[in-house]
Structure formats: C-alpha cells, structure tokens
Amino acid sequence: MFTEGAGSLRNIIRRRDDAEAPQERPAGRDGECLREARAHWIDRDTVVWPGDPNSQEGAFLVFHPGDVPLRHGEQECGSGLIRLLPCRLTAQQRVRWPHLAGHPAFQVDPADIDLVHEALRGQVVAVRRDAEGGVAAVTGVQIAGVLDDLYAGAADAVLGPSGRMFPKLSVWAPTARKVELALYGPGGRRVHRMKRDDETGVWSVHGPPAWWGLEYTYLVTVYSPEAGAVVTNEVTDPYSVDVTADGRRSRLVHLSRAALKPPGWDRHAAPPPVPQHQAVVYELHVRDFSASDPTVPEELRGTYAAFTLDSAGMRELRRLAADGVTHVHLLPVFDFATVPERRADRTEPPAGELAALPPDSERQQEIIARTAAVDSYNWGYDPLHYTAPEGSYATDPDNRVREFRAMVAALHKAGLRVVMDVVYNHTYSTAVLDPVVPGYYHRRLDDGSLATSTCCANTAPEHMMMGKLIVDSVVTWARQYRVDGFRFDLMGHHPLSNMLAVRRALDALTPETDGVDGRSIILYGEGWSFGEVAGDARFLQASQAHMAGTGIATFNDRLRDAVRGGAPFDADPRVQGYGSGLAGAPNGAPVNGGPEQQRERLAAYADLIRIGLTGGLADYVLPSGRAARDIWYNGMPAGYAAEPGEAVAYVDAHDNETLYDALAYKLPQQTPMADRVRMQVLALAMAVLAQGMVFVHAGSERLRSKSLDRNSYDSGDWFNRLLWDCAQGNNFGVGLPPRRDNEARWPYARPLLADPALRPGCAEIRAARAGFGELLRIRWSTPAFSLGSAEEVRRRLTFPASADGVIAMHVDTSGLDERWRSVTVVFNATPWTQTQAMPPSAGQARPGVRLHPVQANSADPVVRQSSYDPATGTLTVPARTVAVFVEPA
C-alpha cells in the first residue's frame, strides 16, 4: 500500500523489497500454516490440497470478511463455511493443472456453491479435521483458478482508460470490497466511487471531459494475505498508457490526442514490411545509441530525441539500413523501475577519473558501483508499467509519449522498422499488480510463496487476466506506436497458448481499421525452459521445443555456442569454438582437451552450424544421413524449427560477452589484430548468411567491447559505450569488469586488458565494418539466403564434403535468381588457405563460377584472392575467410 506523500513508486518498491517474503505471523501451529497457501481453488467446484490421499475427510473452507483467527480449529463468529467433499480431478482438469494432477481433490458441496462469490472477497482458509474432530491441517488458499472460472467474462472487458470525449476508467478487481478513483488536479485530490460489475469483477467510473490529462490512482479495499487483514491500497493502473515521473501516478490520456503526437505522426509511413525469414535485426539500447556520441547535444544524449537528429549514430543507422539491416531492436523502452526519471535525481560517475585509470584496474568498476543505483544506466528488464513508455529516455518524462513516437517516426524515415523488447514474464516487484488482486497476477509455488526463477517476481500468463494484459499491451504498442515487432524476454515462461493469442490479436489488425498490418509484425523470443515451469510442468511452454509451425521464432543457441565455443556460463571462458580458434589455432588451455577431443568437438560444432545455416530445420538431413532433430545439443534436438523463419541466427547479444570479448578470451593471445578482425567477420557471416532471421548486437560490426563484462545490465555508460568514431577505439581495456558477475574471470581478463595489442585502431574497426556491410549486401541481393520455406531449403541447399575447419554450403538457385544458377559459400576458419571441390552440375564442370560481385570489389584484398579453377573444379579460399561464389545462369 502507499499513500500520497510517501514518495515515488520506485522508492516505495525499493523499500518494499524486504517485504516480498511471506510476513511473519504469531508462533504456533495455526500461525505457521497461515504463512503458506498450499490449497489450490482451481475452479468454482474444485479445490486441490496436496497431502495424505487417505485423509480426505472433514475438509472445508472457512471465509471471513477480514482475518480468520483460528482457535483450536473453531471459526470466528461471523465467518462462513464451505464444505468440501472428496473427488477426483477430471481429465481436463489434470491437463489444465499438471503440477496438481496427482494430489487429493475436493468438490465444493453443491449446497454451499452460492457462497463462493462472497468467500472470495475476504480471507479464505482451508481446514482439515482429524478423526476426533480436531484440526489436522490449516493453510491459506491460492485462488487464481477459481477467479478465472467465475469471472471468465472479464476476458472481453475493455480495461484502463477509454472513451473519447467522456473518459471512462475500468479496473479488474473481483476480490475487492470497494474500489475508488483518486483524481489529482489543481485543487488537490478528489475521490470518486466506482461501480462493480458482478459478472466480470470489473469496477468502472465515467467522468466529464475535464478529467482528461489529470493524474489518477485507484484506492482498492481488499483482503491482503500479506498483511493478514483488509487494507486499502493506493495503486497505479496496471493498464496505464501514461504515468508521471517515476511511475508515481497514472495519467488519464487518450493516445489519439494531437498533443501526444509529433508533427506528421498520422501521415508518416513505415518502410514496407519484410517477411520474418528476411529480417536482419540490429539490437540497440536507447542510451547506448547516443550517450557517448559527441555529435549529439549533451542534453539530448541517451534520449529518444537523439534519434531525430542528423548525428553520427543516425548516419550510421542509415548506412546499415542501406546495407540490409531491416529492423532496430530496442532493449526495454516500457516504463521500468531502476533509473530515476528526472535528470536532477541522478548521479553520474566521474568520467574524467575513470579515463585516467589503467586498463586492467579494479578501480573503474568500484567507482561505477557507487552510483549504479541512481545513475542514468540500466538495461531496463525491470517492468513497472507495461504499456507506458519509459520516462528516463525522454527529455521530460511528462512528454514521454510524444518523444517515443518521434523516435519511431525517425527510425522509420531512416528505412528501419522498430522492434520492442518486452518483459511480460516478470515485474520488478509485486507493487503494481498484486495490490489490485492479491495473489493473482504473479505465479506462486506450491506452498504459496512467490516464484522468482526469472530473477524477480514472476508473472503468471497462464492466468486469464495476466494473459489478457499481455495481449492488450502488445496490441496497444502496435496500434498506437506503430511498433513493427516484439522480442519476448524469457518466452519459455509463457504458455504457448498465450503467445498464439498474441499472434492472433496482431493478425487481426488491419491498415483500414487500425492503421497497421498486424500480419507483418514479427515475433521472436527466448525459448529457454527452466525454473518452476521447466519441462511443461505447469503448461505447454512457449519454448524452443514447441514453437515449430507457429511462425514465432526463438533464438538458436546451438549456432551461437558452436561458433563461439563452450557455453555462456563456463567457469573457464577459454573454451574454443569453430569461429574462435578450435580449427587450427589452439590456445593451449587445458579446458579444450587434447587433439582428438578437439577434432571431435570441431566436427560436432560444424554440424550444429550446418543446422543453423538451414534455419534450424528439424527435418533437414545432413550429409551424415542424420536428421537435425536426431542430433543432440545439451539434451535437446539440435534442429527444432518447422520453417526457417522460426529460428533466430545470432552469435552475440546484450547478454554475455560481446563477440569481440569472447574472441579475446578464446583466441590465442598472440593472434594478430588483422586475424582477429577476420575471425570477427567470419563469425558474423555464419549468422548473416543463414536461412531465417538474423540478429546482430549493436557494435559487433565495429568490434565493440565491454571490457570483458559478461552482464553489463547495470555497469553504466563506461562499460557499455558504443563508439561511432573509430578514433575513440572499441572500448576494450577500460578496466576490469564489475566484480558482481565477473570476479571469477578476472585472472583470465587481467592480462588481456593490459595488452595494448588487443585494442584495435581505426583501420581494423573500419575493416570489420566494411566486411559486415558486404555480407549484408550479399544477403539482401541474393535470394539464395532467404529461401523462405522448409521445402525450398531441403530442395536447394546442400553441404558438400569439406576439410576439417571448413564448411561449404551450396544453394541451387536455378529458376529463383535470373542472374545465377547457384551460389556456393565457403567458410574457412583455419589459419591456412583451403581448397574446396565444387559439386558437379549433372556431371559437368562449372566453368563460369566466380566470386560474388560484392566480394570481387571488396575492401578486403584477402577475400579478393579467393578463386575458382575450372580445370580442377575447385575453389581456393584464403585463411580465416568467408567467400561467396556465384555461377551464372
């Protein structure tokens, strides 16, 4: 709960962190039991209560408008009782609640069914008596399932602000005893009663036009299990579309109002859509984009407004778009909790002091840590309000809507579509959602404690109204902000059904009625399976294993790990991969094993990369004769996609070390910088030239470093600098990375950071950028790299036999590309020139094969040495080079 004058919601949340655990109750058997909620009321008729299946007699629910102090099992005067009868779960119930399927179940006595609605608006306690009539067990009750059953009609309700001339506010609070609207205006606070719809549990209030623009909160009087009493929570609107600084209050706005639109917003046009399998996505953090760009006025650095300027960063984004980048993926830009939104409330670390320190010093990270909680930097995976823009990126947080839209329009004008990184799987704390419907919006474990496997308070998209909030939020961003795609953080914590509901809702949007073509909006996410939902423990997950055929893509970690080597959480970061020296440049680390182990791992990695190059197709048959689904990766099929657009090819992202930093750890330290550049480009090529969707972390094309920081979410601008001017370097060697997540790797990092030979200059940075641009232009101009369907990939794409450390990929483009009959790519990761036999064409040689025109005119003189000998039918490719050959039609 919070009240006027208690400070910003962010500060209140921080003060409440220690209160997230179950509150202590008086000692004794009953008090201990009531700290937990082990009974699950799954629908109006059924309660599941894990325990002894042989002791199902004498169970009942006690309910009371407030607390229920049980004394020797007797209910307090004024409370009610619902009798429970032993029963068995139906097949449908067992499917819906798999984690409860094997536990004792009880039916609500039909004679007491009329008491259910009343019971849910107070405290509910489950009681079981023993044979002598004494209390054998007492526990709290989880009520999300029964709320979904009783108030199913709320799924179609319009929540949050609505109306045009006359505003309406609606909030779902079925367990509340009373809900009021608190409006804040020039005359102070005024409280208005809200009316409850008993069918849906929605409370609503209408108002005059003068309400538009006012700040508001809800006063929700409700039983709180945390407090053990009926309380009145003052809370912001979960459906807020605008909020005041630091999320203190909601603001009642209509997003169609002219004052919330930048000039030309209604007339501006997004670039034409591209199919998901052709998308090339550039992952960018709003603050990183301009915080270190001297061509942006200081007061606009790190803001949405920086995207509206003709800055060095925007000029580079336009060049990337011309080369073939199609989308900019923005790390979280919804309202998040961890950066003070007014600049005057922030404290930045002293940049001059940081710059004066040695490259391998511990001091930089110590200085950053002092202000990390109150500086301008965080990745933003800490949601407060899902459907309002973040205010710290606005020059004025009260103008966040207009400035966000101006950024989108500017990116569209630059030829780039916009993807939002959305984090519906958790919230920073429970302080926005739980006070409205206590115990509903967040996932609870079997004992009623809060699930936090995602790092924070896990939400429960399997509950109807949390799932609805996600769908409604995504649709708002698409319709009102012209967002062209969504990346779902920890998507495996969502039910598959929820993601399909998102897809259906977007597909229903049309240019005629909504201003956007929802079918062109791309969807992808992290399909990892872990925590309390792992292995479909609670529902069929939106994980890699289940996304085939949905059109929703997941990140292909198989390709990433095979190229880089090892896995993100290796204790020793020197494990080498295909693109980091395993092919002929051992670094001598014992963790890599002996020569035979290295050869075996190189062969296994090569197959994982081949599967990634097909778009992760499960049914693609490799040259070994094995289908991709039959090759295993960490206990899972290496190939899992039904169509190439369902896998995201990438080799680095904001998580874990940048590609340059990973190669710094893994390549032999004496590797010349020119060869490091070649390996960087080669590694990126395995993503850029793959079938399906391509994803690139901003700056990887220019050797971006975070000084070996593997988790820079709160490491400030210093470790996250994105430098558009090559004269400033690539940010390598700016101090040991923060102790919090990197200390165990400091012994490996210290000698690398101190080595001046590992800091590239302009020539190397320009060479990497040029090589990346050439790869993009090859992909964009050549249909061979976006075949579009699994059938076409199976029919046209093959992998000719090749030497260890070499992968050859041949695409038959006859009838597909009027210029060329075939395209052949040779990835040579070895430190030696390699020859590769061209596959014969109907038994004939291929006399016209030549280097792709983009590479024939490459800025890289080494790749221009790649050649084809028609006499022998072989291709020659220099060391550490990717070469693309074309055969004229």
SVG drawing of the C-alpha trace seen along z (x, -y; Angstrom):
<svg xmlns="http://www.w3.org/2000/svg" viewBox="-28 -24 80 68">
<polyline fill="none" stroke="black" stroke-width="0.4" points="0.0,0.0 1.1,-3.5 -0.4,-6.9 0.1,-10.5 3.3,-12.0 5.1,-8.6 7.5,-9.3 7.8,-7.8 6.6,-4.3 10.2,-3.4 11.4,-4.3 8.4,-2.6 9.2,0.6 12.8,0.4 11.6,0.1 9.3,3.0 11.9,5.4 12.4,7.0 8.6,7.3 8.2,9.5 8.8,12.6 5.8,14.1 5.1,12.0 5.8,13.5 2.7,14.4 2.4,15.3 4.1,18.5 2.2,21.7 0.7,24.3 -2.1,22.2 0.2,19.1 2.8,21.2 0.2,22.8 -1.3,19.5 2.0,18.2 1.6,20.7 -1.1,21.3 -1.0,25.0 -4.6,25.4 -5.5,24.5 -9.0,23.5 -8.9,24.3 -12.5,23.6 -15.8,22.9 -16.3,26.6 -12.9,27.9 -10.1,27.5 -6.8,29.4 -4.9,29.8 -1.7,31.7 -1.3,34.1 -2.2,37.5 -4.6,39.0 -6.0,41.2 -7.1,38.3 -9.7,36.5 -12.5,36.5 -13.6,33.4 -12.2,30.8 -13.8,27.4 -13.1,23.7 -13.6,21.0 -14.0,17.5 -14.4,14.2 -14.6,10.5 -11.3,9.9 -8.8,12.1 -9.8,15.5 -8.1,16.3 -8.5,20.0 -8.6,21.1 -8.3,24.9 -10.0,25.2 -13.1,23.2 -14.2,20.5 -14.7,17.0 -18.2,15.7 -19.3,14.0 -17.3,16.2 -18.7,18.7 -18.0,22.3 -17.9,24.1 -17.9,27.9 -15.6,30.0 -16.3,33.5 -13.6,35.9 -13.5,36.2 -11.2,37.0 -9.9,34.5 -11.3,34.8 -9.0,35.4 -9.5,31.8 -8.6,30.5 -5.4,32.7 -4.3,31.3 -5.1,27.7 -3.2,28.1 -0.5,30.7 1.5,29.8 -1.5,30.6 -2.8,33.7 -1.6,36.3 -2.8,34.6 -6.0,35.1 -9.0,33.1 -12.3,31.9 -15.6,30.9 -17.3,27.8 -20.5,29.1 -23.3,28.1 -25.3,26.9 -22.6,24.2 -21.9,23.2 -23.8,19.9 -21.2,18.8 -18.3,18.9 -18.5,15.3 -18.8,14.0 -15.9,16.0 -13.5,14.7 -14.0,11.1 -12.4,11.9 -9.9,14.3 -10.2,17.9 -8.6,20.7 -8.6,24.4 -9.1,26.7 -8.9,30.4 -10.1,32.2 -8.8,35.5 -11.0,38.5 -11.5,37.0 -12.7,33.7 -9.6,31.7 -7.7,29.6 -5.3,31.7 -4.1,29.1 -4.7,25.5 -3.4,23.5 -4.1,20.4 -5.7,20.9 -4.5,19.9 -7.5,18.5 -6.3,17.7 -8.1,20.7 -11.5,20.0 -11.3,16.3 -10.7,17.3 -13.7,19.6 -16.1,17.3 -15.2,14.1 -14.5,15.5 -16.5,12.7 -13.7,10.3 -11.6,11.6 -13.6,9.4 -13.7,6.3 -12.1,3.0 -9.7,2.0 -7.8,-1.1 -8.6,-4.5 -11.2,-4.5 -13.8,-6.8 -13.2,-9.8 -15.0,-13.0 -16.1,-11.5 -13.4,-9.4 -14.1,-6.0 -11.7,-4.1 -12.0,-0.4 -10.0,1.9 -10.4,5.7 -10.6,6.2 -13.0,9.1 -11.9,9.7 -12.1,6.1 -14.7,4.9 -14.5,1.4 -12.6,-0.5 -12.5,-4.2 -10.8,-6.6 -8.5,-9.2 -8.1,-12.1 -5.3,-14.7 -5.8,-18.1 -5.1,-21.8 -7.5,-21.6 -5.8,-18.6 -7.1,-15.0 -10.8,-14.1 -12.1,-10.6 -14.9,-9.1 -16.8,-5.9 -16.5,-3.2 -19.2,-0.7 -18.7,3.0 -20.0,5.4 -20.7,8.6 -20.5,10.7 -16.9,9.7 -15.5,8.3 -14.6,5.0 -15.0,1.7 -15.7,-1.4 -16.4,-5.1 -17.3,-7.7 -16.3,-11.3 -16.5,-14.6 -14.1,-15.8 -12.3,-17.9 -10.8,-14.7 -8.6,-14.2 -5.0,-15.0 -5.4,-14.5 -3.3,-12.2 -5.0,-9.3 -4.7,-6.2 -7.1,-3.5 -8.0,-3.0 -8.5,0.7 -10.0,2.0 -9.2,5.7 -8.2,8.6 -4.4,8.8 -2.8,12.2 0.5,10.4 -1.0,8.0 -3.4,10.6 -6.2,8.0 -8.4,5.9 -6.3,2.9 -6.8,0.0 -4.1,0.0 -3.5,-3.1 -2.1,-1.9 -1.4,-2.9 -3.4,-1.5 -2.0,1.8 -3.3,0.6 -1.6,-2.9 -0.7,-4.3 1.0,-7.3 2.4,-7.9 4.0,-10.7 7.8,-10.8 9.0,-7.6 5.6,-5.9 4.1,-7.6 0.7,-8.0 -1.1,-7.2 -2.2,-9.9 -5.6,-9.9 -4.8,-10.4 -6.3,-9.5 -3.4,-8.5 -5.2,-9.9 -5.0,-13.5 -2.9,-15.8 -0.8,-17.0 0.6,-13.5 1.8,-13.2 4.9,-14.7 4.4,-16.6 3.3,-14.4 2.8,-11.3 -0.5,-10.3 0.9,-10.7 4.3,-9.1 4.8,-5.8 6.8,-2.8 9.1,-1.1 7.4,1.7 7.2,4.9 9.6,7.7 8.9,11.4 10.2,12.7 12.7,15.0 14.2,12.0 14.6,9.8 18.0,8.6 17.7,7.2 20.1,4.8 19.8,4.9 20.3,1.5 19.9,-0.2 18.4,-3.7 21.0,-5.2 24.0,-3.3 23.0,-4.8 23.9,-8.4 25.3,-8.6 28.9,-8.7 28.2,-10.5 29.8,-14.0 27.7,-14.9 24.6,-14.9 24.0,-17.9 24.7,-16.9 21.2,-17.5 19.8,-15.1 22.3,-12.2 20.7,-9.0 17.2,-10.1 14.5,-9.3 15.2,-12.7 18.7,-11.7 17.1,-9.5 15.6,-12.6 18.9,-14.3 21.4,-14.0 24.0,-12.6 26.9,-10.3 24.8,-7.5 21.8,-8.2 24.1,-8.4 25.5,-5.0 22.0,-3.6 21.0,-4.9 24.1,-3.2 23.3,0.1 19.7,-0.2 21.2,-0.7 23.4,2.3 20.5,4.6 19.6,4.2 15.8,4.2 14.9,3.7 16.2,1.9 15.5,3.9 15.3,1.6 16.1,3.0 13.2,2.3 11.5,-1.0 8.4,-0.5 8.2,-2.1 10.8,-0.4 11.9,-0.8 15.6,-1.2 16.6,-4.6 15.3,-7.9 13.3,-9.6 14.2,-13.2 17.8,-14.0 18.2,-16.1 17.6,-13.0 20.5,-11.0 24.2,-10.9 26.7,-10.0 30.2,-8.6 33.1,-10.9 34.1,-10.2 37.5,-12.0 38.5,-9.9 37.6,-6.7 39.5,-7.7 42.7,-8.2 42.9,-4.7 44.9,-1.7 43.2,0.6 43.3,3.6 42.5,1.7 39.8,2.7 39.0,-1.0 36.7,-1.6 34.2,1.0 34.4,-0.2 33.6,-3.8 30.7,-2.6 29.2,-0.6 28.9,-3.7 26.3,-5.3 24.9,-2.3 21.5,-2.5 21.0,-6.2 22.8,-6.8 21.2,-7.0 22.0,-3.4 20.1,-0.2 19.1,2.3 15.6,1.9 14.4,5.5 12.6,4.3 9.0,3.6 6.7,1.2 4.0,0.3 3.9,2.4 2.1,0.1 3.6,-3.3 7.0,-4.4 10.0,-4.8 10.5,-8.3 14.2,-8.4 14.8,-8.3 12.6,-11.4 14.0,-14.9 10.9,-15.5 9.2,-12.4 5.9,-14.2 6.4,-14.2 7.3,-10.5 4.5,-9.5 5.2,-12.2 9.0,-11.7 8.7,-8.0 6.6,-8.4 9.1,-10.9 11.8,-8.3 9.8,-5.6 9.0,-8.0 12.7,-8.9 13.7,-5.3 11.0,-4.6 12.2,-7.6 15.7,-6.1 14.4,-2.9 14.3,-0.9 11.4,0.9 11.2,0.9 11.2,3.9 10.3,3.6 12.0,5.9 9.1,6.8 9.4,8.4 6.0,9.7 7.4,12.7 8.3,10.8 7.9,7.4 10.5,5.5 8.3,6.3 4.7,7.1 3.8,3.5 1.8,2.6 -0.2,5.7 -0.6,7.6 -2.3,4.7 -5.2,4.8 -5.9,8.5 -3.7,10.0 -2.2,13.4 -3.4,13.4 -1.0,11.8 2.2,13.4 3.0,17.1 3.0,18.8 4.8,22.0 3.0,25.0 3.3,23.5 2.1,20.1 5.5,18.4 6.4,16.1 8.1,17.7 11.3,15.8 13.1,18.0 13.4,15.2 15.3,13.1 12.3,11.1 8.6,11.6 7.4,14.0 4.1,13.1 1.6,15.8 0.5,15.5 -1.3,18.8 -3.9,16.9 -6.6,15.4 -6.3,11.8 -2.5,11.7 -2.6,13.3 -5.1,10.7 -2.9,7.9 -0.1,9.1 -2.2,9.3 -3.9,5.9 -0.5,4.3 1.1,5.7 -1.8,4.6 -1.6,1.0 2.1,0.7 1.4,1.9 -1.7,-0.3 -0.7,-3.4 3.1,-3.5 3.5,-1.7 5.9,0.9 6.9,3.4 7.9,6.4 8.3,7.8 11.0,9.8 9.7,11.7 12.2,11.9 12.2,15.5 9.3,16.5 9.5,20.1 7.9,18.8 4.8,18.0 2.3,20.7 2.3,21.5 -1.4,20.6 -0.6,17.1 1.9,16.5 -0.5,17.8 -3.2,15.4 -0.7,12.6 -0.1,13.7 -3.9,13.9 -4.5,10.5 -1.8,8.9 -3.0,10.8 -6.4,9.2 -5.1,5.6 -5.6,4.1 -4.5,0.8 -8.1,-0.2 -9.3,0.1 -6.1,0.0 -3.5,-1.9 -1.2,1.1 -1.0,4.5 -0.6,6.8 0.3,9.8 3.6,8.1 4.6,7.7 7.4,10.1 7.6,12.1 10.5,13.8 11.8,14.6 13.9,16.6 12.6,20.1 14.6,21.3 13.0,23.9 13.9,23.6 12.6,22.9 9.2,24.0 7.7,24.2 10.6,26.3 9.5,29.4 6.0,28.2 5.5,28.7 2.6,26.2 1.6,25.7 2.8,26.3 5.6,23.7 6.4,21.3 9.9,22.9 12.0,24.0 10.6,27.5 7.1,26.3 7.4,23.4 7.6,25.3 4.8,24.3 3.8,21.2 5.6,18.7 7.1,17.3 10.9,17.5 13.3,18.4 17.0,17.7 19.2,20.5 21.8,21.0 23.1,24.1 24.6,21.9 25.8,19.3 27.7,21.8 29.2,23.7 30.6,20.6 31.9,19.1 32.7,22.3 31.6,23.6 28.5,22.0 27.8,18.6 28.4,19.9 31.6,21.8 33.9,21.4 36.9,21.1 36.0,18.7 38.7,20.0 36.7,23.0 37.2,22.6 34.6,23.0 34.5,23.2 34.9,19.4 37.3,18.9 40.4,21.0 39.3,24.6 40.1,25.0 43.8,24.9 44.7,22.2 44.6,23.9 45.0,21.5 46.6,24.2 44.0,24.1 43.5,27.5 39.8,27.0 39.9,27.7 41.2,31.2 43.7,33.0 43.9,33.0 41.4,35.9 38.9,34.3 39.3,31.0 38.7,32.8 35.6,34.4 34.2,31.2 35.1,29.3 33.1,31.9 30.1,31.7 30.2,27.9 30.3,28.0 27.1,30.0 25.4,27.6 26.5,24.7 25.2,26.5 21.8,27.0 21.8,23.3 22.5,22.3 19.4,24.2 17.3,22.1 17.4,24.7 15.1,27.1 14.3,30.2 13.8,32.4 16.8,31.3 19.0,34.3 22.8,33.7 25.4,35.3 25.9,37.9 22.4,39.1 21.1,38.0 18.1,35.6 18.8,32.5 16.2,33.5 18.3,36.6 21.4,34.7 21.5,33.7 22.6,30.5 22.5,30.3 19.8,33.0 17.7,31.3 17.3,31.8 19.8,29.5 17.1,28.8 13.7,27.8 12.1,25.4 9.4,26.3 10.2,23.3 13.4,21.2 11.7,18.1 11.3,19.8 14.9,19.7 17.0,16.6 20.6,16.9 23.0,14.9 26.4,15.1 26.1,12.4 23.5,10.2 23.4,7.9 23.7,10.9 27.1,12.5 30.4,11.1 30.3,9.3 31.7,11.3 34.9,9.3 35.4,10.0 34.6,13.7 37.3,13.9 39.7,12.1 39.3,14.8 39.4,17.7 41.8,16.9 45.5,17.3 46.6,14.0 49.3,13.5 46.8,13.7 47.4,10.5 44.7,7.9 44.2,8.4 43.4,12.0 41.0,11.1 39.1,8.9 38.9,11.8 37.6,14.1 35.0,11.5 33.7,11.2 33.7,14.9 31.7,15.5 29.2,12.8 28.9,14.4 27.6,17.6 24.6,15.7 24.2,13.2 24.3,15.9 22.0,18.3 18.4,19.0 15.8,17.4 16.0,14.4 19.4,12.7 20.1,10.9 23.2,8.7 24.2,6.9 24.8,3.2 28.5,2.6 29.6,6.1 30.2,4.9 32.7,2.5 34.5,4.8 32.5,3.5 33.9,4.4 32.5,4.1 35.9,4.6 35.0,8.3 31.9,7.6 29.5,10.6 26.5,8.9 26.6,5.2 22.9,4.5 23.9,2.0 27.5,1.3 26.9,-2.3 27.8,-4.1 31.5,-3.4 31.4,0.3 28.5,0.1 29.9,-2.6 29.0,-2.3 31.5,-4.4 30.6,-5.6 34.0,-7.4 36.7,-4.8 39.3,-7.2 37.8,-6.5 38.6,-2.8 36.2,0.0 36.0,-0.3 38.4,2.6 40.7,2.2 38.7,-0.3 39.1,1.6 38.3,5.0 34.6,5.7 32.3,5.3 33.1,7.7 29.4,8.7 29.3,11.0 32.9,11.2 35.3,11.6 35.9,15.3 37.2,14.4 39.5,11.6 42.6,13.9 41.9,14.5 40.8,11.0 43.6,9.0 46.5,9.9 44.2,9.4 43.0,5.9 46.6,4.9 47.7,5.9 47.8,2.9 47.9,5.2 44.2,6.1 43.0,2.6 42.1,2.1 42.6,-1.2 40.6,-2.8 42.0,-0.6 40.8,2.6 37.4,1.2 36.8,-0.1 37.8,3.3 35.3,5.1 32.5,2.7 33.3,3.0 33.3,6.8 30.0,6.8 28.4,4.4 29.5,6.6 27.9,9.7 24.6,7.7 24.7,6.6 25.3,10.2 22.4,11.5 20.0,8.8 20.8,9.0 20.8,12.8 17.7,14.9 19.8,17.9 20.0,16.7 16.3,16.3 14.6,19.3 11.6,18.8 10.3,22.3 11.5,25.6 10.6,27.3 12.8,24.9 15.7,25.3 15.5,29.1 15.4,29.0 18.0,26.4 20.6,26.2 23.3,28.8 26.6,29.1 29.4,30.6 32.1,32.6 34.9,30.3 38.1,30.4 38.2,30.0 37.6,26.4 35.9,25.7 32.1,25.6 30.8,25.4 27.2,24.5 25.8,24.8 22.4,23.4 20.8,24.3 19.2,21.0 18.0,22.1 14.6,20.7 14.9,18.5 17.6,16.0 17.8,14.9 21.5,14.0 22.9,17.1 22.3,20.8 24.0,21.5 25.6,19.8 28.4,21.5 29.7,20.2 33.0,21.5 33.6,20.7 37.3,21.3 38.0,20.9 41.5,22.3 44.8,20.3 45.6,21.8 44.4,21.4 42.0,24.2 40.6,25.7 37.1,26.9 35.6,29.0 32.6,27.6 29.7,30.0 29.4,31.1 26.3,30.0 24.8,33.0 28.2,34.5 29.6,31.3 32.2,28.8 31.1,25.3 33.3,23.0 31.6,19.7 31.9,19.7 33.4,16.5 33.5,14.5 30.3,12.7 30.3,9.2 30.2,7.6 33.4,9.5 35.0,9.1 35.0,5.4 35.7,5.9 37.6,3.5 39.4,6.6 42.3,7.6 42.5,11.1 38.9,12.1 39.6,10.9 42.2,13.6 39.5,16.3 39.3,18.1 37.8,20.9 39.9,23.2 37.7,24.7 40.3,27.2 40.1,28.9 36.6,27.7 38.0,26.4 37.6,23.2 40.5,21.7 39.8,19.6 42.4,17.8 42.8,18.4 40.1,17.1 37.9,16.0 34.3,16.5 34.0,16.4 30.8,16.4 30.9,17.8 28.2,17.5 27.6,19.4 26.0,17.5 22.6,18.7"/>
</svg>
